[in-house]
Amino acid sequence: MSYYYPLPTEPVIHEAFEPVEMSCEACGERDVKRYKALRANGWCVVERCRSCFAYVSVTPTAQSYVPLTAGWPTSSAG
């Protein structure tokens, strides 16, 4: 059970890879794809080489962090 993110409701999660017109700095291949991935700090848009799996860039999305107390009722104290 995840405390930070709800379990998916879809039976299969499919994230489309978008090709990126650049070459990998680590291996020189031109097989770089952009897709959304869940990392330790939340959802990010990553550009990653599909040949050597090196990260080219990682950009956190707007809602990358969800506090553990999200959705809890608040009291008059705050």
VEXLUMKE-952765 format. One line per 5 residues: for each residue x, y, z of C-alpha. Coordinates in nm, 4 decimals. Example, Ala and Ser with C-alpha at 12.3 -4.5 7.8 and 13.67 -1.06 7.14 Angstrom:
// residues 2
1.2300:-0.4500:0.7800  1.3670:-0.1060:0.7140
//
This chain:
// residues 78
0.0000:0.0000:0.0000  0.1349:0.3388:-0.0955  0.1042:0.6258:0.1481  0.2110:0.8909:-0.1003  0.0365:0.7871:-0.4207
-0.2919:0.6005:-0.4718  -0.2888:0.2636:-0.6421  -0.3655:0.2804:-1.0146  -0.7157:0.1900:-1.1247  -0.6153:0.0861:-1.4774
-0.5335:-0.2835:-1.5256  -0.2301:-0.1894:-1.7408  -0.0340:0.1337:-1.7266  0.0968:0.2465:-2.0644  0.3231:0.5464:-2.1027
0.4071:0.6433:-2.4590  0.7710:0.7181:-2.5396  0.8273:1.0303:-2.7500  1.1423:1.0407:-2.9629  1.3808:1.3287:-2.8913
1.6042:1.4734:-3.1619  1.9366:1.4573:-2.9781  2.2194:1.2172:-2.9125  2.3172:1.0653:-2.5790  2.6164:1.2306:-2.4133
2.7264:0.8987:-2.2586  2.7269:0.6658:-2.5611  2.6570:0.8876:-2.8634  2.3469:0.6965:-2.9800  2.0481:0.8899:-3.1133
1.7897:0.6651:-2.9434  1.6743:0.9170:-2.6773  1.3097:0.9043:-2.5618  1.0977:1.1333:-2.3416  0.8418:0.9882:-2.1021
0.6893:1.0345:-1.7577  0.8324:0.8286:-1.4714  0.7748:0.7987:-1.0992  1.0973:0.8578:-0.9088  1.1715:0.8927:-0.5369
1.0829:1.2638:-0.5423  0.7591:1.2124:-0.7391  0.6547:1.2260:-1.1050  0.9155:1.3539:-1.3468  0.9490:1.3926:-1.7211
1.2700:1.2143:-1.8157  1.4715:1.2047:-2.1337  1.6689:0.8838:-2.1361  1.8863:0.6936:-2.3798  1.7284:0.3616:-2.4705
2.0666:0.2102:-2.5640  2.2687:0.2679:-2.2453  1.9818:0.3931:-2.0178  2.1718:0.7089:-1.9190  1.9560:1.0038:-1.8129
1.9868:1.3014:-2.0454  1.7517:1.5212:-1.8390  1.5063:1.4913:-1.5505  1.2383:1.7573:-1.4934  1.0015:1.7319:-1.1942
0.6342:1.7879:-1.2749  0.4197:2.0467:-1.0968  0.2742:1.7950:-0.8494  0.5881:1.5967:-0.7730  0.5488:1.6095:-0.3961
0.2381:1.5031:-0.2095  0.2670:1.5261:0.1704  0.1817:1.2263:0.3819  -0.1032:1.4216:0.5439  -0.2676:1.5251:0.2168
-0.6450:1.4970:0.2489  -0.6493:1.4756:0.6274  -0.9154:1.6875:0.7984  -0.7819:2.0010:0.9629  -0.8694:2.1333:1.3042
-0.9297:2.4888:1.4183  -0.5675:2.4930:1.5373  -0.4469:2.4750:1.1800
//
